[in-house]
């Protein structure tokens, strides 16, 4: 996913940081580093390897406890080890909880391949895939993938969304709250060919940033809009042949009893990975708090 502006960068960086703190793996293109890689030659090799793998996908490197000046200097030192061209970058300051700060470096990879000067004066095209500890030299298959364009991902807009938290009334379970979220999505394909999205590749999460809560839906149901004939839902996939709407209904639970739900803004995150794509399409909706229904189990609700 291309990051369009500073708000996109901040949102995805904070999401990656929260996943890192919770012990969860962030998106493969968004990494948290305990410190900036050293020496400069090693940083250049890692940067080039990940940028070559990304094939046009922007990367985010998050490094806590660093300043913009420190990271700019480290990037300039790494750029000196590239042959011909280094990736373009921008560096942003990221405010964390407790007054802590981090830097977020957005790395543009659209001009790959990137080549670095290795020991002995030789040139190398590094390659670094998610899960690999160190970069390696690219093999022929990697280079074939490098020059194979990615499928154009569709544009997605959240038309409307709602979220409700309910007090749990089921006995003998540890759940404190149940929640449900609905969203209407508007899809705009970028290619003329049919887009296929397997149903098991839909993911939905809700966030209460002020309360430090993020919960992933345990059930996601997808239905098509009858007035959008170009979007169909089968038993196993969504078939998109043109612009149209589809609807998500999701549910989840949490055992947290300390959640302060009163007047707390919420956020809904929906993502899906089309067949043949390496990255997910993500979209978000900011939700405003509303007064919950009286006389029932609803503890809080939001709309956006």
Secondary structure, DSSP 8 states (H G I E B T S, - for coil): ----SHHHHHHHHHHHHHHHHTT----TTEEEESS--SSHHHHHHHHHHHHHHHTT--EEEEEET--HHHHHHHHHHHHTTEES---EEEEEEEE-GGG-EEEEEEEE-TT---EEE-GGG-EE-EE--TT-SS-EE--HHHHHHHTS------EEEEEEEEEEEEE---TT---SEEEEEEEEEEEE-SSSS-EEEEGGGEEEEEEEGGGTEEEE-SEEEEEE-TT-TTEEE-SSEEEESSSEEEEEEEEEEE--S----TT--EEEEEEE--TT-SS-EEEEEEEEEE---TTSSEEEEEE-
